[in-house]
């Protein structure tokens, strides 16, 4: 909420002082990009945590986030499986959607309603 208010104040400042037109689409786009970037980084870190293992003095390794779990033994295998699924769904899935949108961009622009897409999601 504080970020949204600060961003709104900056955009209002730009509108009044610099006489630069700022509309609602630009405001929501800026907020959405910021929030989604933070969420993307946080979730990506969370799904990769099962694969970050630290060595133990006895020669085994354990998860850095939970030293009580020995890597690649017992319950860690299940946790790692969920980590693989999370990586495929989230970081790889988001990158795939971005690649698809990039590939579709020329076709969308050439249609009559393409400018709405450009204006809203630039």
N, C-alpha and C positions, 0 to 999 in steps of 0.2 A: 504493500500500500504506500509506503513512504517513497519508494522508487517511482511509482506511478504519479504521485503528486509532484515530485521533483521534476520528472520528465514533462508533465503538463505545464509546470511553471516555466521551464526552459522553452517549451514550444510557444507558450503565450508571450514570453519575452521576445522571441524571434518574430512573432507575428506583429507585435506592437512597435518594437524598436527598429527592427530591420525591414519592416513592411514586407516580410516574406510570407506568402500564403502557406498556412499549415492547416490541413484538414484532418478529419477524424480517422481516415484510413492510415495516414502517416503516423498518427499517435498510437493507434492500436497495433500497427505493424512494429513500431519501435518497442513497445512493451512486450509484444509476443516474441520477438526475436531475443530479447534479453532474458525473458523467463525460460524460453525453450532452450537457450544455450546453457543456462545454469542447470536446468533439469537434465539435459543431455549429458553433461559432464558428470553430474552426481550419479545418475543411473549407470553410466558406463563404468565409472569407478566401482560401483557396488557389484556389478556383474563380473568384474575381473578380480575381485578380492579373493575368491577361492584359489586362484592360480598364483598368488603371491605367498611363497613359502620361505621361511627362514630356517637356516640350519640349526640343529641342536647339538650339544656336546657329545651325545651318544651316537652321532652319525645319521640320525633320521632328520627329517625336517617337519616343521609344523606351520600351520597357517599364521601369517603375521597378525591377522585381525583376531584370531582366537587360538592362542598357543596350545590349548588343550586338545586340539584336533591335529592328529598326525597326517601329513599329506600323503595321498594316494593309498590310504588304508582305511578300512571301516567306513564310517559315515562320510569321510571326505570324498569318496568316489561319487556318492549321491549328490553332495553339494557341488562338486565339479561338473556333474551332468547338468544340474540346473544352471550353473554358470555358462556352460556351452549353449544351452537353449536361450539364456538371456542375451548372450552375445549375438546369436543368430537373429533373434527377434528384434533387439533394440539397436545396437550400433550398425549392424549389417543391414537390418531392415530399413532404418532411416536413410542410410547411404543409398540403398536401392531405390527408395522412393524419390530421393533427390536426383538420382541418375535418370529415372523414368521421367520426372518433371522436366529435366533439362532436355531430354530427347523429344518430348512432346511440345516444347516451347515454340519451335517454328510453325508447327501445325496450328497451335492455338492462336498465335498472333495473326496468321493469315485469315482466320475466320472473323466474322463481324464482331463477335463478342470478346475477342482476344484482348482488347484494350482494357476491359474491366479487370481481367486477370493480371495484366501488367501493372495497372494502377494500384490494385489492392495488395499484391504480393511482391512488390519490388524491393 
